[in-house]
């Protein structure tokens, strides 16, 4: 009986950390974006929902302040004075 050789590991796919496309291993370079896989950086994660919500609140607060002052200028008639200068 002949000795069996151990089977070579089957190729499997991973995702390129730079472009996110599938790469069949063993590959040292992504065939899609040509990034060296050992040196590729992880894609940036999306900011947590709390940070996104905080940014939205800040933007809405700034918008509310601008609307307040525009309405105040309209009520006092200062807008016409600014246009005449």
N, CA, C and O atoms as a GROMACS GRO file, in nm:
protein
  340
    1UNK      N    1   0.083  -0.116   0.000
    1UNK     CA    2   0.000   0.000   0.000
    1UNK      C    3   0.089   0.124   0.000
    1UNK      O    4   0.183   0.134   0.079
    2UNK      N    5   0.059   0.220  -0.088
    2UNK     CA    6   0.139   0.341  -0.100
    2UNK      C    7   0.099   0.440   0.008
    2UNK      O    8  -0.017   0.446   0.050
    3UNK      N    9   0.197   0.518   0.052
    3UNK     CA   10   0.169   0.619   0.154
    3UNK      C   11   0.092   0.735   0.091
    3UNK      O   12   0.120   0.779  -0.020
    4UNK      N   13  -0.002   0.781   0.164
    4UNK     CA   14  -0.082   0.894   0.114
    4UNK      C   15  -0.011   1.024   0.148
    4UNK      O   16   0.039   1.043   0.259
    5UNK      N   17  -0.008   1.111   0.051
    5UNK     CA   18   0.046   1.243   0.079
    5UNK      C   19  -0.067   1.330   0.131
    5UNK      O   20  -0.183   1.315   0.091
    6UNK      N   21  -0.032   1.419   0.219
    6UNK     CA   22  -0.137   1.505   0.273
    6UNK      C   23  -0.186   1.600   0.165
    6UNK      O   24  -0.105   1.657   0.091
    7UNK      N   25  -0.316   1.617   0.154
    7UNK     CA   26  -0.369   1.705   0.050
    7UNK      C   27  -0.330   1.850   0.079
    7UNK      O   28  -0.323   1.893   0.194
    8UNK      N   29  -0.306   1.922  -0.029
    8UNK     CA   30  -0.274   2.064  -0.011
    8UNK      C   31  -0.400   2.138   0.031
    8UNK      O   32  -0.511   2.102  -0.009
    9UNK      N   33  -0.383   2.240   0.113
    9UNK     CA   34  -0.503   2.311   0.159
    9UNK      C   35  -0.576   2.375   0.041
    9UNK      O   36  -0.516   2.432  -0.049
   10UNK      N   37  -0.706   2.364   0.045
   10UNK     CA   38  -0.788   2.421  -0.061
   10UNK      C   39  -0.784   2.573  -0.051
   10UNK      O   40  -0.784   2.628   0.059
   11UNK      N   41  -0.781   2.641  -0.164
   11UNK     CA   42  -0.783   2.786  -0.158
   11UNK      C   43  -0.917   2.836  -0.103
   11UNK      O   44  -1.021   2.775  -0.128
   12UNK      N   45  -0.912   2.943  -0.032
   12UNK     CA   46  -1.034   3.006   0.018
   12UNK      C   47  -1.023   3.154  -0.010
   12UNK      O   48  -0.916   3.205  -0.044
   13UNK      N   49  -1.134   3.223   0.003
   13UNK     CA   50  -1.133   3.364  -0.032
   13UNK      C   51  -1.142   3.449   0.095
   13UNK      O   52  -1.204   3.412   0.194
   14UNK      N   53  -1.076   3.564   0.087
   14UNK     CA   54  -1.083   3.664   0.192
   14UNK      C   55  -1.124   3.794   0.126
   14UNK      O   56  -1.128   3.803   0.003
   15UNK      N   57  -1.155   3.892   0.204
   15UNK     CA   58  -1.188   4.024   0.149
   15UNK      C   59  -1.067   4.114   0.163
   15UNK      O   60  -1.002   4.117   0.268
   16UNK      N   61  -1.038   4.188   0.057
   16UNK     CA   62  -0.928   4.284   0.061
   16UNK      C   63  -0.965   4.395   0.158
   16UNK      O   64  -1.073   4.452   0.147
   17UNK      N   65  -0.878   4.426   0.254
   17UNK     CA   66  -0.912   4.532   0.349
   17UNK      C   67  -0.916   4.670   0.286
   17UNK      O   68  -0.975   4.762   0.344
   18UNK      N   69  -0.854   4.688   0.170
   18UNK     CA   70  -0.852   4.820   0.105
   18UNK      C   71  -0.976   4.842   0.020
   18UNK      O   72  -1.042   4.946   0.032
   19UNK      N   73  -1.009   4.746  -0.067
   19UNK     CA   74  -1.122   4.768  -0.160
   19UNK      C   75  -1.245   4.685  -0.124
   19UNK      O   76  -1.355   4.714  -0.172
   20UNK      N   77  -1.229   4.583  -0.041
   20UNK     CA   78  -1.342   4.503   0.003
   20UNK      C   79  -1.384   4.392  -0.092
   20UNK      O   80  -1.481   4.322  -0.064
   21UNK      N   81  -1.313   4.375  -0.202
   21UNK     CA   82  -1.349   4.269  -0.296
   21UNK      C   83  -1.286   4.137  -0.254
   21UNK      O   84  -1.187   4.135  -0.181
   22UNK      N   85  -1.344   4.027  -0.303
   22UNK     CA   86  -1.294   3.894  -0.267
   22UNK      C   87  -1.162   3.867  -0.337
   22UNK      O   88  -1.143   3.899  -0.454
   23UNK      N   89  -1.070   3.806  -0.260
   23UNK     CA   90  -0.939   3.767  -0.312
   23UNK      C   91  -0.918   3.622  -0.276
   23UNK      O   92  -0.934   3.584  -0.160
   24UNK      N   93  -0.883   3.539  -0.375
   24UNK     CA   94  -0.859   3.398  -0.351
   24UNK      C   95  -0.717   3.383  -0.296
   24UNK      O   96  -0.622   3.435  -0.355
   25UNK      N   97  -0.704   3.314  -0.184
   25UNK     CA   98  -0.572   3.295  -0.125
   25UNK      C   99  -0.508   3.171  -0.186
   25UNK      O  100  -0.583   3.085  -0.233
   26UNK      N  101  -0.383   3.156  -0.189
   26UNK     CA  102  -0.282   3.245  -0.135
   26UNK      C  103  -0.247   3.354  -0.236
   26UNK      O  104  -0.195   3.324  -0.343
   27UNK      N  105  -0.274   3.474  -0.203
   27UNK     CA  106  -0.239   3.588  -0.287
   27UNK      C  107  -0.172   3.692  -0.198
   27UNK      O  108  -0.216   3.716  -0.086
   28UNK      N  109  -0.068   3.752  -0.249
   28UNK     CA  110   0.000   3.854  -0.170
   28UNK      C  111  -0.040   3.994  -0.214
   28UNK      O  112  -0.014   4.092  -0.145
   29UNK      N  113  -0.105   4.003  -0.332
   29UNK     CA  114  -0.148   4.132  -0.386
   29UNK      C  115  -0.294   4.118  -0.429
   29UNK      O  116  -0.332   4.018  -0.490
   30UNK      N  117  -0.374   4.218  -0.398
   30UNK     CA  118  -0.514   4.217  -0.443
   30UNK      C  119  -0.516   4.238  -0.593
   30UNK      O  120  -0.458   4.335  -0.642
   31UNK      N  121  -0.581   4.150  -0.669
   31UNK     CA  122  -0.585   4.166  -0.815
   31UNK      C  123  -0.673   4.281  -0.861
   31UNK      O  124  -0.666   4.322  -0.977
   32UNK      N  125  -0.756   4.334  -0.772
   32UNK     CA  126  -0.848   4.441  -0.810
   32UNK      C  127  -0.787   4.580  -0.790
   32UNK      O  128  -0.799   4.666  -0.877
   33UNK      N  129  -0.722   4.600  -0.675
   33UNK     CA  130  -0.670   4.734  -0.645
   33UNK      C  131  -0.518   4.737  -0.633
   33UNK      O  132  -0.459   4.844  -0.611
   34UNK      N  133  -0.453   4.622  -0.647
   34UNK     CA  134  -0.307   4.610  -0.645
   34UNK      C  135  -0.243   4.648  -0.512
   34UNK      O  136  -0.126   4.688  -0.509
   35UNK      N  137  -0.317   4.638  -0.403
   35UNK     CA  138  -0.263   4.666  -0.271
   35UNK      C  139  -0.197   4.539  -0.220
   35UNK      O  140  -0.251   4.429  -0.236
   36UNK      N  141  -0.079   4.553  -0.159
   36UNK     CA  142  -0.014   4.438  -0.098
   36UNK      C  143  -0.095   4.402   0.026
   36UNK      O  144  -0.113   4.484   0.115
   37UNK      N  145  -0.142   4.278   0.030
   37UNK     CA  146  -0.237   4.239   0.133
   37UNK      C  147  -0.177   4.242   0.273
   37UNK      O  148  -0.249   4.267   0.370
   38UNK      N  149  -0.050   4.218   0.286
   38UNK     CA  150   0.010   4.220   0.419
   38UNK      C  151   0.025   4.363   0.470
   38UNK      O  152   0.040   4.383   0.591
   39UNK      N  153   0.021   4.463   0.382
   39UNK     CA  154   0.039   4.601   0.422
   39UNK      C  155  -0.089   4.683   0.411
   39UNK      O  156  -0.088   4.803   0.439
   40UNK      N  157  -0.197   4.622   0.372
   40UNK     CA  158  -0.322   4.696   0.353
   40UNK      C  159  -0.377   4.740   0.488
   40UNK      O  160  -0.363   4.670   0.588
   41UNK      N  161  -0.438   4.853   0.487
   41UNK     CA  162  -0.499   4.904   0.610
   41UNK      C  163  -0.645   4.865   0.612
   41UNK      O  164  -0.707   4.846   0.507
   42UNK      N  165  -0.698   4.854   0.729
   42UNK     CA  166  -0.839   4.823   0.744
   42UNK      C  167  -0.923   4.942   0.699
   42UNK      O  168  -0.884   5.056   0.724
   43UNK      N  169  -1.037   4.918   0.634
   43UNK     CA  170  -1.123   5.030   0.598
   43UNK      C  171  -1.176   5.096   0.725
   43UNK      O  172  -1.195   5.032   0.828
   44UNK      N  173  -1.200   5.226   0.714
   44UNK     CA  174  -1.250   5.299   0.830
   44UNK      C  175  -1.391   5.253   0.863
   44UNK      O  176  -1.474   5.232   0.775
   45UNK      N  177  -1.413   5.239   0.991
   45UNK     CA  178  -1.546   5.199   1.035
   45UNK      C  179  -1.638   5.321   1.036
   45UNK      O  180  -1.594   5.435   1.050
   46UNK      N  181  -1.765   5.294   1.022
   46UNK     CA  182  -1.863   5.402   1.029
   46UNK      C  183  -1.869   5.452   1.173
   46UNK      O  184  -1.857   5.374   1.267
   47UNK      N  185  -1.888   5.580   1.189
   47UNK     CA  186  -1.895   5.630   1.326
   47UNK      C  187  -2.018   5.574   1.397
   47UNK      O  188  -2.121   5.550   1.335
   48UNK      N  189  -2.006   5.553   1.526
   48UNK     CA  190  -2.121   5.500   1.601
   48UNK      C  191  -2.241   5.592   1.588
   48UNK      O  192  -2.228   5.711   1.558
   49UNK      N  193  -2.357   5.537   1.612
   49UNK     CA  194  -2.482   5.611   1.596
   49UNK      C  195  -2.487   5.731   1.690
   49UNK      O  196  -2.549   5.832   1.656
   50UNK      N  197  -2.423   5.722   1.806
   50UNK     CA  198  -2.428   5.834   1.900
   50UNK      C  199  -2.352   5.953   1.844
   50UNK      O  200  -2.397   6.067   1.858
   51UNK      N  201  -2.236   5.930   1.782
   51UNK     CA  202  -2.161   6.040   1.722
   51UNK      C  203  -2.239   6.102   1.607
   51UNK      O  204  -2.241   6.224   1.591
   52UNK      N  205  -2.302   6.019   1.527
   52UNK     CA  206  -2.381   6.070   1.415
   52UNK      C  207  -2.498   6.153   1.465
   52UNK      O  208  -2.530   6.257   1.409
   53UNK      N  209  -2.561   6.106   1.572
   53UNK     CA  210  -2.674   6.178   1.630
   53UNK      C  211  -2.628   6.310   1.690
   53UNK      O  212  -2.696   6.412   1.678
   54UNK      N  213  -2.511   6.309   1.757
   54UNK     CA  214  -2.458   6.433   1.815
   54UNK      C  215  -2.427   6.534   1.705
   54UNK      O  216  -2.456   6.653   1.721
   55UNK      N  217  -2.370   6.489   1.594
   55UNK     CA  218  -2.342   6.579   1.482
   55UNK      C  219  -2.470   6.639   1.426
   55UNK      O  220  -2.475   6.757   1.392
   56UNK      N  221  -2.574   6.558   1.415
   56UNK     CA  222  -2.702   6.605   1.365
   56UNK      C  223  -2.761   6.711   1.458
   56UNK      O  224  -2.814   6.812   1.412
   57UNK      N  225  -2.752   6.689   1.588
   57UNK     CA  226  -2.805   6.785   1.685
   57UNK      C  227  -2.729   6.917   1.676
   57UNK      O  228  -2.790   7.024   1.682
   58UNK      N  229  -2.598   6.911   1.660
   58UNK     CA  230  -2.518   7.034   1.648
   58UNK      C  231  -2.558   7.111   1.523
   58UNK      O  232  -2.573   7.233   1.528
   59UNK      N  233  -2.574   7.041   1.413
   59UNK     CA  234  -2.612   7.107   1.287
   59UNK      C  235  -2.750   7.171   1.301
   59UNK      O  236  -2.770   7.284   1.257
   60UNK      N  237  -2.844   7.099   1.361
   60UNK     CA  238  -2.979   7.154   1.378
   60UNK      C  239  -2.978   7.275   1.472
   60UNK      O  240  -3.052   7.371   1.450
   61UNK      N  241  -2.895   7.272   1.576
   61UNK     CA  242  -2.886   7.385   1.668
   61UNK      C  243  -2.831   7.508   1.596
   61UNK      O  244  -2.881   7.619   1.614
   62UNK      N  245  -2.728   7.489   1.514
   62UNK     CA  246  -2.672   7.601   1.437
   62UNK      C  247  -2.776   7.658   1.341
   62UNK      O  248  -2.788   7.780   1.326
   63UNK      N  249  -2.849   7.571   1.276
   63UNK     CA  250  -2.953   7.615   1.184
   63UNK      C  251  -3.062   7.693   1.258
   63UNK      O  252  -3.111   7.794   1.207
   64UNK      N  253  -3.099   7.648   1.376
   64UNK     CA  254  -3.201   7.717   1.454
   64UNK      C  255  -3.152   7.856   1.494
   64UNK      O  256  -3.230   7.952   1.493
   65UNK      N  257  -3.025   7.869   1.530
   65UNK     CA  258  -2.969   8.000   1.567
   65UNK      C  259  -2.972   8.095   1.449
   65UNK      O  260  -3.008   8.212   1.463
   66UNK      N  261  -2.934   8.046   1.332
   66UNK     CA  262  -2.935   8.130   1.212
   66UNK      C  263  -3.078   8.175   1.181
   66UNK      O  264  -3.100   8.292   1.151
   67UNK      N  265  -3.173   8.085   1.187
   67UNK     CA  266  -3.313   8.119   1.159
   67UNK      C  267  -3.363   8.220   1.261
   67UNK      O  268  -3.436   8.313   1.224
   68UNK      N  269  -3.327   8.205   1.386
   68UNK     CA  270  -3.369   8.300   1.490
   68UNK      C  271  -3.320   8.440   1.459
   68UNK      O  272  -3.398   8.536   1.465
   69UNK      N  273  -3.192   8.453   1.427
   69UNK     CA  274  -3.138   8.587   1.402
   69UNK      C  275  -3.190   8.647   1.272
   69UNK      O  276  -3.206   8.769   1.264
   70UNK      N  277  -3.216   8.567   1.172
   70UNK     CA  278  -3.273   8.620   1.048
   70UNK      C  279  -3.414   8.672   1.075
   70UNK      O  280  -3.450   8.780   1.028
   71UNK      N  281  -3.492   8.597   1.149
   71UNK     CA  282  -3.627   8.644   1.182
   71UNK      C  283  -3.623   8.769   1.268
   71UNK      O  284  -3.706   8.858   1.251
   72UNK      N  285  -3.530   8.776   1.360
   72UNK     CA  286  -3.517   8.895   1.445
   72UNK      C  287  -3.481   9.018   1.362
   72UNK      O  288  -3.534   9.127   1.385
   73UNK      N  289  -3.391   9.001   1.266
   73UNK     CA  290  -3.356   9.112   1.177
   73UNK      C  291  -3.476   9.156   1.094
   73UNK      O  292  -3.496   9.276   1.074
   74UNK      N  293  -3.555   9.062   1.048
   74UNK     CA  294  -3.673   9.096   0.968
   74UNK      C  295  -3.775   9.174   1.051
   74UNK      O  296  -3.835   9.269   1.002
   75UNK      N  297  -3.794   9.134   1.176
   75UNK     CA  298  -3.892   9.200   1.262
   75UNK      C  299  -3.850   9.342   1.297
   75UNK      O  300  -3.936   9.430   1.307
   76UNK      N  301  -3.722   9.366   1.316
   76UNK     CA  302  -3.677   9.500   1.353
   76UNK      C  303  -3.656   9.589   1.233
   76UNK      O  304  -3.640   9.710   1.248
   77UNK      N  305  -3.656   9.534   1.115
   77UNK     CA  306  -3.637   9.612   0.994
   77UNK      C  307  -3.491   9.642   0.964
   77UNK      O  308  -3.461   9.722   0.875
   78UNK      N  309  -3.400   9.578   1.035
   78UNK     CA  310  -3.257   9.599   1.013
   78UNK      C  311  -3.210   9.544   0.879
   78UNK      O  312  -3.106   9.585   0.828
   79UNK      N  313  -3.285   9.452   0.821
   79UNK     CA  314  -3.246   9.398   0.691
   79UNK      C  315  -3.246   9.507   0.586
   79UNK      O  316  -3.157   9.512   0.501
   80UNK      N  317  -3.346   9.596   0.589
   80UNK     CA  318  -3.351   9.706   0.491
   80UNK      C  319  -3.235   9.801   0.513
   80UNK      O  320  -3.179   9.853   0.416
   81UNK      N  321  -3.198   9.826   0.638
   81UNK     CA  322  -3.086   9.914   0.665
   81UNK      C  323  -2.955   9.854   0.614
   81UNK      O  324  -2.868   9.928   0.567
   82UNK      N  325  -2.941   9.723   0.623
   82UNK     CA  326  -2.820   9.657   0.573
   82UNK      C  327  -2.813   9.667   0.421
   82UNK      O  328  -2.704   9.682   0.365
   83UNK      N  329  -2.926   9.659   0.354
   83UNK     CA  330  -2.927   9.668   0.207
   83UNK      C  331  -2.898   9.808   0.158
   83UNK      O  332  -2.842   9.824   0.049
   84UNK      N  333  -2.933   9.910   0.233
   84UNK     CA  334  -2.912  10.049   0.191
   84UNK      C  335  -2.768  10.096   0.209
   84UNK      O  336  -2.728  10.196   0.149
   85UNK      N  337  -2.692  10.027   0.290
   85UNK     CA  338  -2.554  10.072   0.318
   85UNK      C  339  -2.460  10.046   0.205
   85UNK      O  340  -2.342  10.079   0.214
   0.00000   0.00000   0.00000
